[in-house]
Amino acid sequence: MEAQRKRAERLKKRLEQRLKETSAVLAGVDDARRRLNEQRQHRVDMDVVYDRLSKDAVRAVRACAETRARLAEATEERDALQEQAAELRAVVEAVNADMKRLEDSPPSNPVVDSLARAGSTGGGARTADGEAASLQALLVGKPRLTIREEMGLDEDALAAGADE
């Protein structure tokens, strides 16, 4: 009996030792399983992040392309406006030069002067003088005479001439 008891104790010790070893192996397996699950979860998380980043990258590329297109349109529009501004500046400079020349020249009206010169040369002097006078009257604010009034015709004479 004593031998059986000793044998049972040795067997018990061996079983306890194996139980400890098995528990350690199971703890290692559980730890490895836990780490594997964490890695899987991390991979799933990274896949989700990658998908989000991919979608964000696609949206960013599209937005960048749209922005480039709008920038190109705005640049073309700006260039056209700059060309128009340059043309307008040239016109303004020409007008300013004309205004300066007019301010520096003696006060006269080139149209009236040319008509007066045409009248003083002979042919059609009366008409040119009349036109010059009527332009001069218009410039000074007097009412302009009509051609009928300048020629001395009235409505009755015109009506009588039309009947014949």
C-alpha positions as CSV (number, residue, x, y, z in Angstrom):
1,M,0.0,0.0,0.0
2,E,2.8,2.3,0.8
3,A,4.2,1.6,-2.6
4,Q,0.9,2.4,-4.3
5,R,0.7,5.6,-2.3
6,K,4.2,6.6,-3.3
7,R,3.5,5.6,-6.9
8,A,0.2,7.7,-6.8
9,E,2.1,10.7,-5.4
10,R,4.8,10.4,-8.1
11,L,2.0,10.1,-10.7
12,K,0.2,13.1,-9.1
13,K,3.5,15.1,-9.3
14,R,4.0,14.2,-12.9
15,L,0.4,15.0,-13.7
16,E,0.7,18.4,-11.9
17,Q,4.0,19.1,-13.8
18,R,2.3,18.2,-17.1
19,L,-0.7,20.3,-16.2
20,K,1.6,23.3,-15.5
21,E,3.4,22.7,-18.8
22,T,0.1,22.3,-20.6
23,S,-1.3,25.4,-18.9
24,A,1.9,27.3,-20.0
25,V,1.5,26.0,-23.6
26,L,-2.3,26.9,-23.5
27,A,-1.4,30.4,-22.1
28,G,1.1,30.8,-25.0
29,V,-1.5,29.6,-27.5
30,D,-4.0,32.0,-26.0
31,D,-1.5,34.8,-26.1
32,A,-0.6,34.0,-29.7
33,R,-4.3,33.8,-30.6
34,R,-4.9,37.2,-29.0
35,R,-1.9,38.7,-30.9
36,L,-3.1,37.2,-34.1
37,N,-6.6,38.6,-33.5
38,E,-5.1,42.0,-32.8
39,Q,-3.1,41.8,-36.0
40,R,-6.2,40.8,-37.9
41,Q,-8.1,43.7,-36.4
42,H,-5.2,46.0,-37.1
43,R,-5.2,44.7,-40.7
44,V,-8.9,45.3,-41.0
45,D,-8.5,48.7,-39.5
46,M,-5.7,49.5,-41.9
47,D,-7.8,48.2,-44.8
48,V,-10.6,50.6,-43.7
49,V,-8.1,53.4,-43.4
50,Y,-6.6,52.5,-46.7
51,D,-10.1,52.5,-48.3
52,R,-10.9,55.9,-46.8
53,L,-7.5,57.3,-47.9
54,S,-8.0,55.9,-51.4
55,K,-11.4,57.5,-51.6
56,D,-10.1,60.8,-50.2
57,A,-7.2,60.6,-52.6
58,V,-9.6,60.1,-55.5
59,R,-11.7,63.0,-54.4
60,A,-8.6,65.2,-53.9
61,V,-7.3,64.3,-57.4
62,R,-10.7,65.2,-58.9
63,A,-10.9,68.4,-56.9
64,C,-7.4,69.3,-58.0
65,A,-8.3,68.7,-61.7
66,E,-11.4,70.9,-61.3
67,T,-9.3,73.6,-59.6
68,R,-6.8,73.4,-62.4
69,A,-9.6,73.8,-65.0
70,R,-11.0,76.8,-63.1
71,L,-7.6,78.3,-62.8
72,A,-7.0,77.9,-66.5
73,E,-10.3,79.6,-67.3
74,A,-9.6,82.4,-64.8
75,T,-6.1,82.9,-66.3
76,E,-7.6,83.1,-69.8
77,E,-10.2,85.6,-68.5
78,R,-7.5,87.6,-66.8
79,D,-5.4,87.7,-69.9
80,A,-8.3,88.9,-72.0
81,L,-9.1,91.5,-69.4
82,Q,-5.5,92.7,-69.4
83,E,-5.6,93.0,-73.2
84,Q,-8.8,95.0,-72.9
85,A,-7.3,97.2,-70.2
86,A,-4.2,97.8,-72.4
87,E,-6.4,98.7,-75.3
88,L,-8.5,101.0,-73.1
89,R,-5.3,102.6,-71.7
90,A,-4.1,103.3,-75.3
91,V,-7.5,104.9,-76.1
92,V,-7.3,107.0,-72.9
93,E,-3.8,108.1,-73.7
94,A,-4.9,109.1,-77.2
95,V,-7.8,111.0,-75.9
96,N,-5.6,112.7,-73.3
97,A,-3.1,113.6,-76.0
98,D,-5.9,115.1,-78.1
99,M,-7.3,117.0,-75.1
100,K,-3.9,118.3,-74.3
101,R,-3.4,119.4,-78.0
102,L,-6.8,121.0,-78.0
103,E,-6.1,122.8,-74.7
104,D,-2.7,124.1,-76.1
105,S,-4.2,125.2,-79.5
106,P,-6.0,128.6,-79.9
107,P,-9.8,128.4,-79.4
108,S,-11.3,127.7,-82.8
109,N,-13.5,125.2,-84.5
110,P,-11.8,123.3,-87.3
111,V,-15.1,122.5,-89.0
112,V,-16.2,126.2,-89.1
113,D,-12.7,127.2,-90.1
114,S,-12.6,124.8,-93.0
115,L,-16.1,125.8,-94.2
116,A,-15.2,129.4,-94.0
117,R,-12.0,128.7,-96.1
118,A,-14.1,126.8,-98.6
119,G,-16.5,129.8,-98.9
120,S,-13.8,132.3,-99.4
121,T,-12.4,130.4,-102.5
122,G,-15.3,131.1,-104.7
123,G,-17.6,128.3,-105.9
124,G,-20.6,127.7,-103.6
125,A,-19.5,130.6,-101.4
126,R,-23.0,131.4,-100.3
127,T,-23.8,127.9,-99.3
128,A,-20.5,127.4,-97.5
129,D,-20.9,130.8,-95.8
130,G,-24.4,129.9,-94.8
131,E,-23.3,126.5,-93.5
132,A,-20.5,128.1,-91.6
133,A,-22.8,130.6,-90.1
134,S,-25.3,128.0,-89.2
135,L,-22.6,125.8,-87.6
136,Q,-21.3,128.8,-85.8
137,A,-24.8,129.6,-84.5
138,L,-25.2,126.1,-83.4
139,L,-21.9,126.1,-81.5
140,V,-22.8,129.4,-79.7
141,G,-26.3,128.2,-78.9
142,K,-28.3,130.0,-81.4
143,P,-31.0,128.1,-83.3
144,R,-29.9,126.7,-86.6
145,L,-31.6,127.9,-89.8
146,T,-33.0,125.3,-92.1
147,I,-32.0,125.2,-95.7
148,R,-35.5,126.5,-96.7
149,E,-35.1,129.5,-94.4
150,E,-31.6,130.2,-95.7
151,M,-32.8,130.2,-99.3
152,G,-35.8,132.4,-98.4
153,L,-38.4,129.8,-99.3
154,D,-41.6,129.4,-97.3
155,E,-44.2,126.7,-97.1
156,D,-46.6,128.4,-99.6
157,A,-43.8,128.7,-102.3
158,L,-42.9,125.1,-101.9
159,A,-46.5,124.0,-102.2
160,A,-47.0,126.1,-105.3
161,G,-43.9,124.7,-106.9
162,A,-45.0,121.1,-106.2
163,D,-48.4,121.7,-107.9
164,E,-46.7,122.8,-111.2
